[in-house]
């Protein structure tokens, strides 16, 4: 399962909702991206 993230309100949107409506259910924004493609790992030093 892939979780998408809204670019506007930065809330996590389930992909099942994306298939129905290609927009954020919270703010209605169409700017939704996959956070998994750009995961930044922070190493604690
Ligand atoms: Zn949103």
mmCIF file of the protein (N, C-alpha, C, O) and its ligand, coordinates in Angstrom:
data_MODEL
# 
_entry.id   MODEL 
# 
loop_
_entity.id 
_entity.type 
_entity.pdbx_number_of_molecules 
1 polymer     1 
2 non-polymer 1 
# 
_entity_poly.entity_id                      1 
_entity_poly.type                           'polypeptide(L)' 
_entity_poly.nstd_linkage                   no 
_entity_poly.nstd_monomer                   no 
_entity_poly.pdbx_seq_one_letter_code       
;(UNK)(UNK)(UNK)(UNK)(UNK)(UNK)(UNK)(UNK)(UNK)(UNK)(UNK)(UNK)(UNK)(UNK)(UNK)(UNK)
(UNK)(UNK)(UNK)(UNK)(UNK)(UNK)(UNK)(UNK)(UNK)(UNK)(UNK)(UNK)(UNK)(UNK)(UNK)(UNK)
(UNK)(UNK)(UNK)(UNK)(UNK)(UNK)(UNK)(UNK)(UNK)(UNK)(UNK)(UNK)(UNK)
;
_entity_poly.pdbx_seq_one_letter_code_can   XXXXXXXXXXXXXXXXXXXXXXXXXXXXXXXXXXXXXXXXXXXXX 
_entity_poly.pdbx_strand_id                 A 
# 
loop_
_entity_poly_seq.entity_id 
_entity_poly_seq.num 
_entity_poly_seq.mon_id 
_entity_poly_seq.hetero 
1 1  UNK n 
1 2  UNK n 
1 3  UNK n 
1 4  UNK n 
1 5  UNK n 
1 6  UNK n 
1 7  UNK n 
1 8  UNK n 
1 9  UNK n 
1 10 UNK n 
1 11 UNK n 
1 12 UNK n 
1 13 UNK n 
1 14 UNK n 
1 15 UNK n 
1 16 UNK n 
1 17 UNK n 
1 18 UNK n 
1 19 UNK n 
1 20 UNK n 
1 21 UNK n 
1 22 UNK n 
1 23 UNK n 
1 24 UNK n 
1 25 UNK n 
1 26 UNK n 
1 27 UNK n 
1 28 UNK n 
1 29 UNK n 
1 30 UNK n 
1 31 UNK n 
1 32 UNK n 
1 33 UNK n 
1 34 UNK n 
1 35 UNK n 
1 36 UNK n 
1 37 UNK n 
1 38 UNK n 
1 39 UNK n 
1 40 UNK n 
1 41 UNK n 
1 42 UNK n 
1 43 UNK n 
1 44 UNK n 
1 45 UNK n 
# 
loop_
_struct_asym.id 
_struct_asym.entity_id 
A 1 
B 2 
# 
loop_
_chem_comp.id 
_chem_comp.type 
_chem_comp.mon_nstd_flag 
UNK 'L-peptide linking' . 
ZN  non-polymer         . 
# 
_pdbx_entity_nonpoly.entity_id   2 
_pdbx_entity_nonpoly.name        ? 
_pdbx_entity_nonpoly.comp_id     ZN 
# 
_pdbx_nonpoly_scheme.asym_id         B 
_pdbx_nonpoly_scheme.entity_id       2 
_pdbx_nonpoly_scheme.mon_id          ZN 
_pdbx_nonpoly_scheme.ndb_seq_num     1 
_pdbx_nonpoly_scheme.pdb_seq_num     101 
_pdbx_nonpoly_scheme.auth_seq_num    101 
_pdbx_nonpoly_scheme.pdb_mon_id      ZN 
_pdbx_nonpoly_scheme.auth_mon_id     ZN 
_pdbx_nonpoly_scheme.pdb_strand_id   A 
_pdbx_nonpoly_scheme.pdb_ins_code    . 
# 
loop_
_atom_site.group_PDB 
_atom_site.id 
_atom_site.type_symbol 
_atom_site.label_atom_id 
_atom_site.label_alt_id 
_atom_site.label_comp_id 
_atom_site.label_asym_id 
_atom_site.label_entity_id 
_atom_site.label_seq_id 
_atom_site.pdbx_PDB_ins_code 
_atom_site.Cartn_x 
_atom_site.Cartn_y 
_atom_site.Cartn_z 
_atom_site.occupancy 
_atom_site.B_iso_or_equiv 
_atom_site.pdbx_formal_charge 
_atom_site.auth_seq_id 
_atom_site.auth_comp_id 
_atom_site.auth_asym_id 
_atom_site.auth_atom_id 
_atom_site.pdbx_PDB_model_num 
ATOM   1   N  N  . UNK A 1 1  ? 0.844   -1.194 0.000  1.00 0.00 ? 1   UNK A N  1 
ATOM   2   C  CA . UNK A 1 1  ? 0.000   0.000  0.000  1.00 0.00 ? 1   UNK A CA 1 
ATOM   3   C  C  . UNK A 1 1  ? 0.880   1.244  0.000  1.00 0.00 ? 1   UNK A C  1 
ATOM   4   O  O  . UNK A 1 1  ? 1.840   1.356  0.763  1.00 0.00 ? 1   UNK A O  1 
ATOM   5   N  N  . UNK A 1 2  ? 0.525   2.157  -0.867 1.00 0.00 ? 2   UNK A N  1 
ATOM   6   C  CA . UNK A 1 2  ? 1.316   3.375  -0.985 1.00 0.00 ? 2   UNK A CA 1 
ATOM   7   C  C  . UNK A 1 2  ? 0.538   4.564  -0.444 1.00 0.00 ? 2   UNK A C  1 
ATOM   8   O  O  . UNK A 1 2  ? -0.599  4.817  -0.843 1.00 0.00 ? 2   UNK A O  1 
ATOM   9   N  N  . UNK A 1 3  ? 1.154   5.267  0.445  1.00 0.00 ? 3   UNK A N  1 
ATOM   10  C  CA . UNK A 1 3  ? 0.512   6.457  0.985  1.00 0.00 ? 3   UNK A CA 1 
ATOM   11  C  C  . UNK A 1 3  ? 1.013   7.700  0.267  1.00 0.00 ? 3   UNK A C  1 
ATOM   12  O  O  . UNK A 1 3  ? 2.214   7.896  0.085  1.00 0.00 ? 3   UNK A O  1 
ATOM   13  N  N  . UNK A 1 4  ? 0.091   8.505  -0.120 1.00 0.00 ? 4   UNK A N  1 
ATOM   14  C  CA . UNK A 1 4  ? 0.441   9.757  -0.773 1.00 0.00 ? 4   UNK A CA 1 
ATOM   15  C  C  . UNK A 1 4  ? 0.368   10.898 0.229  1.00 0.00 ? 4   UNK A C  1 
ATOM   16  O  O  . UNK A 1 4  ? -0.286  10.805 1.268  1.00 0.00 ? 4   UNK A O  1 
ATOM   17  N  N  . UNK A 1 5  ? 1.044   11.953 -0.109 1.00 0.00 ? 5   UNK A N  1 
ATOM   18  C  CA . UNK A 1 5  ? 1.039   13.090 0.796  1.00 0.00 ? 5   UNK A CA 1 
ATOM   19  C  C  . UNK A 1 5  ? 0.619   14.341 0.043  1.00 0.00 ? 5   UNK A C  1 
ATOM   20  O  O  . UNK A 1 5  ? 1.041   14.587 -1.087 1.00 0.00 ? 5   UNK A O  1 
ATOM   21  N  N  . UNK A 1 6  ? -0.218  15.117 0.700  1.00 0.00 ? 6   UNK A N  1 
ATOM   22  C  CA . UNK A 1 6  ? -0.688  16.343 0.072  1.00 0.00 ? 6   UNK A CA 1 
ATOM   23  C  C  . UNK A 1 6  ? 0.395   17.415 0.148  1.00 0.00 ? 6   UNK A C  1 
ATOM   24  O  O  . UNK A 1 6  ? 1.033   17.613 1.183  1.00 0.00 ? 6   UNK A O  1 
ATOM   25  N  N  . UNK A 1 7  ? 0.581   18.089 -0.964 1.00 0.00 ? 7   UNK A N  1 
ATOM   26  C  CA . UNK A 1 7  ? 1.624   19.102 -1.005 1.00 0.00 ? 7   UNK A CA 1 
ATOM   27  C  C  . UNK A 1 7  ? 1.174   20.378 -0.320 1.00 0.00 ? 7   UNK A C  1 
ATOM   28  O  O  . UNK A 1 7  ? 1.994   21.184 0.120  1.00 0.00 ? 7   UNK A O  1 
ATOM   29  N  N  . UNK A 1 8  ? -0.129  20.554 -0.233 1.00 0.00 ? 8   UNK A N  1 
ATOM   30  C  CA . UNK A 1 8  ? -0.666  21.797 0.315  1.00 0.00 ? 8   UNK A CA 1 
ATOM   31  C  C  . UNK A 1 8  ? -0.780  21.743 1.843  1.00 0.00 ? 8   UNK A C  1 
ATOM   32  O  O  . UNK A 1 8  ? -0.264  22.609 2.548  1.00 0.00 ? 8   UNK A O  1 
ATOM   33  N  N  . UNK A 1 9  ? -1.475  20.695 2.342  1.00 0.00 ? 9   UNK A N  1 
ATOM   34  C  CA . UNK A 1 9  ? -1.707  20.619 3.787  1.00 0.00 ? 9   UNK A CA 1 
ATOM   35  C  C  . UNK A 1 9  ? -0.819  19.563 4.428  1.00 0.00 ? 9   UNK A C  1 
ATOM   36  O  O  . UNK A 1 9  ? -0.861  19.368 5.642  1.00 0.00 ? 9   UNK A O  1 
ATOM   37  N  N  . UNK A 1 10 ? -0.007  18.874 3.608  1.00 0.00 ? 10  UNK A N  1 
ATOM   38  C  CA . UNK A 1 10 ? 0.963   17.878 4.074  1.00 0.00 ? 10  UNK A CA 1 
ATOM   39  C  C  . UNK A 1 10 ? 0.320   16.780 4.911  1.00 0.00 ? 10  UNK A C  1 
ATOM   40  O  O  . UNK A 1 10 ? 0.914   16.288 5.871  1.00 0.00 ? 10  UNK A O  1 
ATOM   41  N  N  . UNK A 1 11 ? -0.904  16.401 4.537  1.00 0.00 ? 11  UNK A N  1 
ATOM   42  C  CA . UNK A 1 11 ? -1.546  15.285 5.214  1.00 0.00 ? 11  UNK A CA 1 
ATOM   43  C  C  . UNK A 1 11 ? -1.427  14.029 4.364  1.00 0.00 ? 11  UNK A C  1 
ATOM   44  O  O  . UNK A 1 11 ? -1.344  14.089 3.137  1.00 0.00 ? 11  UNK A O  1 
ATOM   45  N  N  . UNK A 1 12 ? -1.423  12.901 5.041  1.00 0.00 ? 12  UNK A N  1 
ATOM   46  C  CA . UNK A 1 12 ? -1.282  11.641 4.324  1.00 0.00 ? 12  UNK A CA 1 
ATOM   47  C  C  . UNK A 1 12 ? -2.618  11.202 3.737  1.00 0.00 ? 12  UNK A C  1 
ATOM   48  O  O  . UNK A 1 12 ? -3.625  11.133 4.443  1.00 0.00 ? 12  UNK A O  1 
ATOM   49  N  N  . UNK A 1 13 ? -2.617  10.910 2.460  1.00 0.00 ? 13  UNK A N  1 
ATOM   50  C  CA . UNK A 1 13 ? -3.838  10.488 1.778  1.00 0.00 ? 13  UNK A CA 1 
ATOM   51  C  C  . UNK A 1 13 ? -3.659  9.055  1.285  1.00 0.00 ? 13  UNK A C  1 
ATOM   52  O  O  . UNK A 1 13 ? -2.657  8.741  0.644  1.00 0.00 ? 13  UNK A O  1 
ATOM   53  N  N  . UNK A 1 14 ? -4.616  8.194  1.579  1.00 0.00 ? 14  UNK A N  1 
ATOM   54  C  CA . UNK A 1 14 ? -4.526  6.808  1.148  1.00 0.00 ? 14  UNK A CA 1 
ATOM   55  C  C  . UNK A 1 14 ? -4.677  6.699  -0.360 1.00 0.00 ? 14  UNK A C  1 
ATOM   56  O  O  . UNK A 1 14 ? -5.389  7.491  -0.979 1.00 0.00 ? 14  UNK A O  1 
ATOM   57  N  N  . UNK A 1 15 ? -4.006  5.717  -0.950 1.00 0.00 ? 15  UNK A N  1 
ATOM   58  C  CA . UNK A 1 15 ? -4.028  5.583  -2.405 1.00 0.00 ? 15  UNK A CA 1 
ATOM   59  C  C  . UNK A 1 15 ? -5.401  5.138  -2.900 1.00 0.00 ? 15  UNK A C  1 
ATOM   60  O  O  . UNK A 1 15 ? -5.743  5.337  -4.066 1.00 0.00 ? 15  UNK A O  1 
ATOM   61  N  N  . UNK A 1 16 ? -6.176  4.540  -2.015 1.00 0.00 ? 16  UNK A N  1 
ATOM   62  C  CA . UNK A 1 16 ? -7.519  4.123  -2.409 1.00 0.00 ? 16  UNK A CA 1 
ATOM   63  C  C  . UNK A 1 16 ? -8.399  5.334  -2.689 1.00 0.00 ? 16  UNK A C  1 
ATOM   64  O  O  . UNK A 1 16 ? -9.305  5.293  -3.522 1.00 0.00 ? 16  UNK A O  1 
ATOM   65  N  N  . UNK A 1 17 ? -8.109  6.392  -1.982 1.00 0.00 ? 17  UNK A N  1 
ATOM   66  C  CA . UNK A 1 17 ? -8.867  7.619  -2.206 1.00 0.00 ? 17  UNK A CA 1 
ATOM   67  C  C  . UNK A 1 17 ? -8.386  8.316  -3.466 1.00 0.00 ? 17  UNK A C  1 
ATOM   68  O  O  . UNK A 1 17 ? -9.154  8.987  -4.156 1.00 0.00 ? 17  UNK A O  1 
ATOM   69  N  N  . UNK A 1 18 ? -7.131  8.149  -3.748 1.00 0.00 ? 18  UNK A N  1 
ATOM   70  C  CA . UNK A 1 18 ? -6.551  8.782  -4.937 1.00 0.00 ? 18  UNK A CA 1 
ATOM   71  C  C  . UNK A 1 18 ? -7.175  8.194  -6.204 1.00 0.00 ? 18  UNK A C  1 
ATOM   72  O  O  . UNK A 1 18 ? -7.406  8.901  -7.185 1.00 0.00 ? 18  UNK A O  1 
ATOM   73  N  N  . UNK A 1 19 ? -7.438  6.908  -6.165 1.00 0.00 ? 19  UNK A N  1 
ATOM   74  C  CA . UNK A 1 19 ? -8.006  6.248  -7.340 1.00 0.00 ? 19  UNK A CA 1 
ATOM   75  C  C  . UNK A 1 19 ? -9.418  6.741  -7.630 1.00 0.00 ? 19  UNK A C  1 
ATOM   76  O  O  . UNK A 1 19 ? -9.859  6.772  -8.778 1.00 0.00 ? 19  UNK A O  1 
ATOM   77  N  N  . UNK A 1 20 ? -10.112 7.123  -6.570 1.00 0.00 ? 20  UNK A N  1 
ATOM   78  C  CA . UNK A 1 20 ? -11.472 7.643  -6.758 1.00 0.00 ? 20  UNK A CA 1 
ATOM   79  C  C  . UNK A 1 20 ? -11.427 9.099  -7.208 1.00 0.00 ? 20  UNK A C  1 
ATOM   80  O  O  . UNK A 1 20 ? -11.987 9.481  -8.236 1.00 0.00 ? 20  UNK A O  1 
ATOM   81  N  N  . UNK A 1 21 ? -10.743 9.888  -6.400 1.00 0.00 ? 21  UNK A N  1 
ATOM   82  C  CA . UNK A 1 21 ? -10.633 11.308 -6.726 1.00 0.00 ? 21  UNK A CA 1 
ATOM   83  C  C  . UNK A 1 21 ? -9.171  11.717 -6.644 1.00 0.00 ? 21  UNK A C  1 
ATOM   84  O  O  . UNK A 1 21 ? -8.503  11.513 -5.630 1.00 0.00 ? 21  UNK A O  1 
ATOM   85  N  N  . UNK A 1 22 ? -8.706  12.283 -7.706 1.00 0.00 ? 22  UNK A N  1 
ATOM   86  C  CA . UNK A 1 22 ? -7.299  12.663 -7.719 1.00 0.00 ? 22  UNK A CA 1 
ATOM   87  C  C  . UNK A 1 22 ? -7.137  14.041 -7.081 1.00 0.00 ? 22  UNK A C  1 
ATOM   88  O  O  . UNK A 1 22 ? -6.739  15.015 -7.720 1.00 0.00 ? 22  UNK A O  1 
ATOM   89  N  N  . UNK A 1 23 ? -7.454  14.072 -5.829 1.00 0.00 ? 23  UNK A N  1 
ATOM   90  C  CA . UNK A 1 23 ? -7.248  15.307 -5.080 1.00 0.00 ? 23  UNK A CA 1 
ATOM   91  C  C  . UNK A 1 23 ? -7.297  15.030 -3.583 1.00 0.00 ? 23  UNK A C  1 
ATOM   92  O  O  . UNK A 1 23 ? -7.755  13.974 -3.146 1.00 0.00 ? 23  UNK A O  1 
ATOM   93  N  N  . UNK A 1 24 ? -6.829  15.970 -2.828 1.00 0.00 ? 24  UNK A N  1 
ATOM   94  C  CA . UNK A 1 24 ? -6.783  15.800 -1.385 1.00 0.00 ? 24  UNK A CA 1 
ATOM   95  C  C  . UNK A 1 24 ? -8.183  15.904 -0.782 1.00 0.00 ? 24  UNK A C  1 
ATOM   96  O  O  . UNK A 1 24 ? -8.913  16.851 -1.075 1.00 0.00 ? 24  UNK A O  1 
ATOM   97  N  N  . UNK A 1 25 ? -8.564  14.938 0.061  1.00 0.00 ? 25  UNK A N  1 
ATOM   98  C  CA . UNK A 1 25 ? -9.882  14.973 0.684  1.00 0.00 ? 25  UNK A CA 1 
ATOM   99  C  C  . UNK A 1 25 ? -9.993  16.015 1.783  1.00 0.00 ? 25  UNK A C  1 
ATOM   100 O  O  . UNK A 1 25 ? -11.091 16.323 2.247  1.00 0.00 ? 25  UNK A O  1 
ATOM   101 N  N  . UNK A 1 26 ? -8.857  16.557 2.199  1.00 0.00 ? 26  UNK A N  1 
ATOM   102 C  CA . UNK A 1 26 ? -8.857  17.506 3.315  1.00 0.00 ? 26  UNK A CA 1 
ATOM   103 C  C  . UNK A 1 26 ? -8.977  18.947 2.831  1.00 0.00 ? 26  UNK A C  1 
ATOM   104 O  O  . UNK A 1 26 ? -9.807  19.712 3.321  1.00 0.00 ? 26  UNK A O  1 
ATOM   105 N  N  . UNK A 1 27 ? -8.144  19.302 1.871  1.00 0.00 ? 27  UNK A N  1 
ATOM   106 C  CA . UNK A 1 27 ? -8.144  20.693 1.418  1.00 0.00 ? 27  UNK A CA 1 
ATOM   107 C  C  . UNK A 1 27 ? -8.554  20.813 -0.048 1.00 0.00 ? 27  UNK A C  1 
ATOM   108 O  O  . UNK A 1 27 ? -8.745  21.921 -0.548 1.00 0.00 ? 27  UNK A O  1 
ATOM   109 N  N  . UNK A 1 28 ? -8.693  19.664 -0.748 1.00 0.00 ? 28  UNK A N  1 
ATOM   110 C  CA . UNK A 1 28 ? -9.140  19.709 -2.132 1.00 0.00 ? 28  UNK A CA 1 
ATOM   111 C  C  . UNK A 1 28 ? -8.037  20.036 -3.110 1.00 0.00 ? 28  UNK A C  1 
ATOM   112 O  O  . UNK A 1 28 ? -8.304  20.338 -4.274 1.00 0.00 ? 28  UNK A O  1 
ATOM   113 N  N  . UNK A 1 29 ? -6.801  19.979 -2.651 1.00 0.00 ? 29  UNK A N  1 
ATOM   114 C  CA . UNK A 1 29 ? -5.687  20.300 -3.531 1.00 0.00 ? 29  UNK A CA 1 
ATOM   115 C  C  . UNK A 1 29 ? -5.353  19.125 -4.439 1.00 0.00 ? 29  UNK A C  1 
ATOM   116 O  O  . UNK A 1 29 ? -5.506  17.968 -4.048 1.00 0.00 ? 29  UNK A O  1 
ATOM   117 N  N  . UNK A 1 30 ? -4.903  19.420 -5.635 1.00 0.00 ? 30  UNK A N  1 
ATOM   118 C  CA . UNK A 1 30 ? -4.525  18.355 -6.556 1.00 0.00 ? 30  UNK A CA 1 
ATOM   119 C  C  . UNK A 1 30 ? -3.038  18.058 -6.492 1.00 0.00 ? 30  UNK A C  1 
ATOM   120 O  O  . UNK A 1 30 ? -2.545  17.175 -7.193 1.00 0.00 ? 30  UNK A O  1 
ATOM   121 N  N  . UNK A 1 31 ? -2.335  18.783 -5.665 1.00 0.00 ? 31  UNK A N  1 
ATOM   122 C  CA . UNK A 1 31 ? -0.898  18.578 -5.570 1.00 0.00 ? 31  UNK A CA 1 
ATOM   123 C  C  . UNK A 1 31 ? -0.606  17.492 -4.550 1.00 0.00 ? 31  UNK A C  1 
ATOM   124 O  O  . UNK A 1 31 ? -0.419  17.752 -3.361 1.00 0.00 ? 31  UNK A O  1 
ATOM   125 N  N  . UNK A 1 32 ? -0.572  16.264 -5.058 1.00 0.00 ? 32  UNK A N  1 
ATOM   126 C  CA . UNK A 1 32 ? -0.306  15.130 -4.177 1.00 0.00 ? 32  UNK A CA 1 
ATOM   127 C  C  . UNK A 1 32 ? 0.895   14.357 -4.705 1.00 0.00 ? 32  UNK A C  1 
ATOM   128 O  O  . UNK A 1 32 ? 0.967   14.044 -5.894 1.00 0.00 ? 32  UNK A O  1 
ATOM   129 N  N  . UNK A 1 33 ? 1.811   14.058 -3.843 1.00 0.00 ? 33  UNK A N  1 
ATOM   130 C  CA . UNK A 1 33 ? 3.020   13.374 -4.283 1.00 0.00 ? 33  UNK A CA 1 
ATOM   131 C  C  . UNK A 1 33 ? 3.273   12.140 -3.436 1.00 0.00 ? 33  UNK A C  1 
ATOM   132 O  O  . UNK A 1 33 ? 2.662   11.945 -2.386 1.00 0.00 ? 33  UNK A O  1 
ATOM   133 N  N  . UNK A 1 34 ? 4.183   11.319 -3.915 1.00 0.00 ? 34  UNK A N  1 
ATOM   134 C  CA . UNK A 1 34 ? 4.551   10.134 -3.155 1.00 0.00 ? 34  UNK A CA 1 
ATOM   135 C  C  . UNK A 1 34 ? 5.747   10.445 -2.269 1.00 0.00 ? 34  UNK A C  1 
ATOM   136 O  O  . UNK A 1 34 ? 6.828   10.757 -2.769 1.00 0.00 ? 34  UNK A O  1 
ATOM   137 N  N  . UNK A 1 35 ? 5.564   10.363 -0.978 1.00 0.00 ? 35  UNK A N  1 
ATOM   138 C  CA . UNK A 1 35 ? 6.666   10.671 -0.058 1.00 0.00 ? 35  UNK A CA 1 
ATOM   139 C  C  . UNK A 1 35 ? 7.757   9.610  -0.080 1.00 0.00 ? 35  UNK A C  1 
ATOM   140 O  O  . UNK A 1 35 ? 8.890   9.875  0.322  1.00 0.00 ? 35  UNK A O  1 
ATOM   141 N  N  . UNK A 1 36 ? 7.425   8.414  -0.546 1.00 0.00 ? 36  UNK A N  1 
ATOM   142 C  CA . UNK A 1 36 ? 8.389   7.312  -0.519 1.00 0.00 ? 36  UNK A CA 1 
ATOM   143 C  C  . UNK A 1 36 ? 9.490   7.518  -1.569 1.00 0.00 ? 36  UNK A C  1 
ATOM   144 O  O  . UNK A 1 36 ? 10.588  6.975  -1.450 1.00 0.00 ? 36  UNK A O  1 
ATOM   145 N  N  . UNK A 1 37 ? 9.172   8.309  -2.594 1.00 0.00 ? 37  UNK A N  1 
ATOM   146 C  CA . UNK A 1 37 ? 10.156  8.514  -3.646 1.00 0.00 ? 37  UNK A CA 1 
ATOM   147 C  C  . UNK A 1 37 ? 11.211  9.518  -3.231 1.00 0.00 ? 37  UNK A C  1 
ATOM   148 O  O  . UNK A 1 37 ? 12.294  9.589  -3.812 1.00 0.00 ? 37  UNK A O  1 
ATOM   149 N  N  . UNK A 1 38 ? 10.871  10.296 -2.209 1.00 0.00 ? 38  UNK A N  1 
ATOM   150 C  CA . UNK A 1 38 ? 11.832  11.315 -1.783 1.00 0.00 ? 38  UNK A CA 1 
ATOM   151 C  C  . UNK A 1 38 ? 11.996  11.285 -0.277 1.00 0.00 ? 38  UNK A C  1 
ATOM   152 O  O  . UNK A 1 38 ? 11.838  12.296 0.407  1.00 0.00 ? 38  UNK A O  1 
ATOM   153 N  N  . UNK A 1 39 ? 12.311  10.120 0.215  1.00 0.00 ? 39  UNK A N  1 
ATOM   154 C  CA . UNK A 1 39 ? 12.486  9.984  1.658  1.00 0.00 ? 39  UNK A CA 1 
ATOM   155 C  C  . UNK A 1 39 ? 13.898  10.395 2.056  1.00 0.00 ? 39  UNK A C  1 
ATOM   156 O  O  . UNK A 1 39 ? 14.889  9.882  1.536  1.00 0.00 ? 39  UNK A O  1 
ATOM   157 N  N  . UNK A 1 40 ? 13.955  11.302 2.959  1.00 0.00 ? 40  UNK A N  1 
ATOM   158 C  CA . UNK A 1 40 ? 15.263  11.753 3.429  1.00 0.00 ? 40  UNK A CA 1 
ATOM   159 C  C  . UNK A 1 40 ? 15.564  11.121 4.780  1.00 0.00 ? 40  UNK A C  1 
ATOM   160 O  O  . UNK A 1 40 ? 14.864  11.351 5.766  1.00 0.00 ? 40  UNK A O  1 
ATOM   161 N  N  . UNK A 1 41 ? 16.589  10.347 4.799  1.00 0.00 ? 41  UNK A N  1 
ATOM   162 C  CA . UNK A 1 41 ? 16.971  9.691  6.050  1.00 0.00 ? 41  UNK A CA 1 
ATOM   163 C  C  . UNK A 1 41 ? 17.896  10.573 6.864  1.00 0.00 ? 41  UNK A C  1 
ATOM   164 O  O  . UNK A 1 41 ? 18.918  11.057 6.378  1.00 0.00 ? 41  UNK A O  1 
ATOM   165 N  N  . UNK A 1 42 ? 17.521  10.763 8.089  1.00 0.00 ? 42  UNK A N  1 
ATOM   166 C  CA . UNK A 1 42 ? 18.328  11.610 8.953  1.00 0.00 ? 42  UNK A CA 1 
ATOM   167 C  C  . UNK A 1 42 ? 19.094  10.738 9.941  1.00 0.00 ? 42  UNK A C  1 
ATOM   168 O  O  . UNK A 1 42 ? 18.505  9.992  10.724 1.00 0.00 ? 42  UNK A O  1 
ATOM   169 N  N  . UNK A 1 43 ? 20.368  10.842 9.890  1.00 0.00 ? 43  UNK A N  1 
ATOM   170 C  CA . UNK A 1 43 ? 21.191  10.073 10.810 1.00 0.00 ? 43  UNK A CA 1 
ATOM   171 C  C  . UNK A 1 43 ? 21.569  10.904 12.037 1.00 0.00 ? 43  UNK A C  1 
ATOM   172 O  O  . UNK A 1 43 ? 22.091  12.013 11.926 1.00 0.00 ? 43  UNK A O  1 
ATOM   173 N  N  . UNK A 1 44 ? 21.297  10.350 13.172 1.00 0.00 ? 44  UNK A N  1 
ATOM   174 C  CA . UNK A 1 44 ? 21.632  11.060 14.407 1.00 0.00 ? 44  UNK A CA 1 
ATOM   175 C  C  . UNK A 1 44 ? 23.119  10.877 14.723 1.00 0.00 ? 44  UNK A C  1 
ATOM   176 O  O  . UNK A 1 44 ? 23.609  9.754  14.842 1.00 0.00 ? 44  UNK A O  1 
ATOM   177 N  N  . UNK A 1 45 ? 23.789  11.949 14.849 1.00 0.00 ? 45  UNK A N  1 
ATOM   178 C  CA . UNK A 1 45 ? 25.218  11.856 15.171 1.00 0.00 ? 45  UNK A CA 1 
ATOM   179 C  C  . UNK A 1 45 ? 25.499  12.518 16.515 1.00 0.00 ? 45  UNK A C  1 
ATOM   180 O  O  . UNK A 1 45 ? 26.646  12.544 16.963 1.00 0.00 ? 45  UNK A O  1 
HETATM 181 ZN ZN . ZN  B 2 .  ? -4.467  18.655 1.326  1.00 0.00 ? 101 ZN  A ZN 1 
# 
